[in-house]
Amino acid sequence: MAGHYEITTTSSRVAYENRWMRVREDRIAYADGTPGLYGVVEKRDFVLVVARDGDRMHLVEQYRYPIRARQWEFPQGLMEAGETDHTACARRELREETGLDAASLVEAGELFLAAGFCTQPFRVFLATGLSPAEGVRDPEEQGMATRAFAIAEFEAMLRDGTMRDGVSVAAFGLLRARGML
């Protein structure tokens, strides 16, 4: 590893804040004293759940306002304010988004959404032993669809560009690398 490179924060201000995120503007100084500016998005942790049933995985399709498009992705959701149990959050999100419960929910690891501008980490869970459960969707999940895809079909979606959700692709790769899929 190259030598330690230090960036010092010289001032910080909140540029925008709502119940889901805060955007901070930090004035910085690089190691050589050169001034700079960083915009940092602060968001709570979220969870992502890969629900596996044999050779099939359950995905959800929903409209994502920032990109103005519907896309397939693994169930995922933000931790509630004050919530500390990632496993309970994963179980809740799986139930809400797919109507499924899992006999086994195993954490595979933690990744960062976009470390270049955002503080938000997410934890990846593998859910197995699936059974139907009662789920209630949040208002922003209106029109959400859910469907099971064969793993080979998911991989084809990766190759042809249908699967474009970066965190879903990262989660799939993490589970594959750990021998969990």
Phi, psi and omega per residue, in radians:
M1 nan 2.412 3.102
A2 -1.119 2.922 3.136
G3 -1.008 2.771 -3.134
H4 -1.166 2.254 -3.133
Y5 -1.972 2.103 -3.025
E6 -1.795 2.353 2.988
I7 -2.094 2.262 -3.114
T8 -1.853 2.327 3.042
T9 -1.438 2.158 3.138
T10 -1.704 -0.493 3.034
S11 -2.807 2.777 -3.115
S12 -2.579 2.457 3.064
R13 -2.496 2.606 3.067
V14 -1.437 2.099 -3.123
A15 -1.579 -0.504 -3.092
Y16 -2.821 2.561 3.115
E17 -2.689 2.421 2.949
N18 -2.477 -2.982 -3.048
R19 -1.237 -0.251 -3.100
W20 -1.799 -0.438 -3.067
M21 -2.761 2.893 3.029
R22 -2.339 2.412 3.079
V23 -1.953 2.177 -3.072
R24 -1.957 2.491 3.015
E25 -1.974 2.036 -3.114
D26 -1.925 2.233 2.957
R27 -1.561 2.367 -3.017
I28 -2.283 2.933 2.975
A29 -2.280 2.221 3.069
Y30 -1.278 2.962 -3.078
A31 -0.938 -0.589 -3.120
D32 -1.539 0.095 3.110
G33 1.649 -0.163 3.119
T34 -1.073 2.261 3.128
P35 -1.337 2.735 3.113
G36 -2.705 -3.131 -3.100
L37 -2.466 2.362 3.069
Y38 -2.192 2.373 2.918
G39 -1.765 2.184 -3.068
V40 -2.156 2.220 3.067
V41 -1.670 2.165 3.097
E42 -1.853 2.169 3.090
K43 -2.427 2.657 3.083
R44 -1.166 2.782 3.055
D45 -0.930 2.694 2.928
F46 -2.332 2.926 3.127
V47 -2.090 2.674 3.053
L48 -2.298 2.345 -3.063
V49 -2.101 2.119 3.003
V50 -1.682 1.866 -3.114
A51 -1.631 1.913 -3.063
R52 -1.882 2.315 3.082
D53 -2.272 1.615 -3.063
G54 1.171 -2.134 3.132
D55 -1.687 0.314 -3.123
R56 -2.086 2.600 3.097
M57 -2.220 2.461 -3.120
H58 -1.597 2.212 3.084
L59 -2.084 2.846 3.036
V60 -2.123 2.591 3.053
E61 -2.054 2.254 3.124
Q62 -2.584 2.824 3.104
Y63 -1.399 2.240 3.116
R64 -1.939 1.869 -3.031
Y65 -0.929 -0.826 -3.078
P66 -1.003 -0.583 3.140
I67 -1.756 -0.036 3.091
R68 0.956 0.784 -3.114
A69 -2.719 2.728 2.992
R70 -1.527 2.550 3.069
Q71 -2.622 2.681 3.055
W72 -1.471 2.494 3.116
E73 -2.824 2.883 3.028
F74 -1.304 2.637 3.076
P75 -0.965 2.392 -3.124
Q76 -2.716 2.715 3.140
G77 -2.914 2.721 -3.112
L78 -1.340 2.472 3.005
M79 -1.141 2.449 3.085
E80 -1.256 2.693 3.095
A81 -0.970 2.232 3.137
G82 1.461 -0.161 -3.140
E83 -1.310 2.391 -3.114
T84 -2.144 -0.231 -3.071
D85 -1.656 1.742 -3.122
H86 -1.106 -0.636 -3.133
T87 -1.144 -0.747 3.108
A88 -1.106 -0.684 3.098
C89 -1.115 -0.748 3.119
A90 -1.081 -0.748 3.121
R91 -1.090 -0.762 3.126
R92 -1.094 -0.807 -3.116
E93 -1.124 -0.708 3.098
L94 -1.044 -0.806 -3.131
R95 -1.122 -0.845 -3.112
E96 -1.073 -0.777 -2.982
E97 -1.553 -0.461 -3.088
T98 -2.083 -0.252 -3.044
G99 1.251 0.479 -3.132
L100 -2.140 2.660 2.981
D101 -2.069 2.816 -3.110
A102 -2.184 2.327 3.041
A103 -1.222 -0.547 -3.139
S104 -2.277 2.319 3.104
L105 -2.342 1.901 -3.047
V106 -2.008 2.236 3.096
E107 -1.349 2.256 -3.114
A108 -1.707 -0.413 -3.141
G109 2.746 3.068 -3.134
E110 -2.092 2.387 3.101
L111 -2.254 2.938 3.049
F112 -1.878 2.446 3.141
L113 -1.063 -0.955 -3.082
A114 -2.811 1.431 -2.997
A115 -1.097 -0.220 3.117
G116 -1.295 -0.355 -3.140
F117 -2.563 -0.046 -2.994
C118 -2.380 2.439 -3.128
T119 -1.491 -0.079 -2.916
Q120 -1.303 2.051 2.989
P121 -1.624 2.818 2.997
F122 -2.449 2.592 3.131
R123 -1.891 2.400 -3.111
V124 -1.764 2.284 3.121
F125 -2.121 2.533 2.989
L126 -1.875 2.128 3.133
A127 -1.871 2.266 3.088
T128 -2.375 3.017 -3.088
G129 1.151 0.881 -3.022
L130 -1.351 2.499 3.067
S131 -2.565 2.706 3.132
P132 -1.087 2.513 3.124
A133 -2.531 2.819 3.092
E134 -1.388 2.248 3.125
G135 -2.363 2.506 3.107
V136 -2.146 2.118 -3.107
R137 -1.428 2.615 3.036
D138 -1.281 2.759 -3.142
P139 -0.949 -0.640 -3.133
E140 -1.278 -0.091 3.129
E141 -1.741 0.242 3.112
Q142 -1.036 2.431 3.119
G143 1.383 0.093 3.127
M144 -1.188 2.410 3.059
A145 -2.021 2.705 3.078
T146 -2.337 2.551 -3.120
R147 -2.759 2.569 3.057
A148 -1.582 2.363 3.116
F149 -2.096 2.445 2.991
A150 -1.117 2.564 3.127
I151 -0.988 -0.696 3.115
A152 -1.102 -0.627 3.100
E153 -1.187 -0.714 3.078
F154 -1.048 -0.779 3.133
E155 -1.101 -0.638 3.073
A156 -1.131 -0.653 3.096
M157 -1.133 -0.582 3.054
L158 -1.138 -0.802 -3.092
R159 -1.169 -0.678 -3.052
D160 -1.581 0.007 3.079
G161 1.529 0.075 3.089
T162 -1.201 -0.721 3.139
M163 -1.513 1.888 -3.066
R164 -2.146 0.018 3.131
D165 -1.342 1.941 -3.038
G166 -1.021 -0.698 -3.113
V167 -1.241 -0.555 3.084
S168 -1.186 -0.723 3.104
V169 -1.117 -0.767 3.129
A170 -1.099 -0.745 3.138
A171 -1.101 -0.759 3.109
F172 -1.052 -0.800 3.127
G173 -1.095 -0.709 3.103
L174 -1.082 -0.817 3.141
L175 -1.120 -0.695 3.089
R176 -1.100 -0.825 -3.100
A177 -1.099 -0.538 3.126
R178 -1.554 0.056 3.122
G179 1.244 0.417 -3.092
M180 -1.671 -0.159 3.079
L181 -2.194 nan nan
